Amino acid sequence: MCQGVGSALINFALNWMKATGISIAMVETGGDPGHAPARCTYEKLGFGLFPVARYFKKL
């Protein structure tokens, strides 16, 4: 279950953004188990997952 201060802070920010005319919000987090609480919170607040391919190469 997701609940807490994080949700309240995100909702505050989203409401402020909407009031200023911003129409899209983006958040980003990791896909590993340690970031599951963040993903749960974002999904609970209505964020949808946007598939993306991001490539890195160590030089």
Secondary structure, DSSP 4 states (H G I P E B T S, - for coil): ---SHHHHHHHHHHHHHHHTT---------SSGGGHHHHHHHHHTT-------------
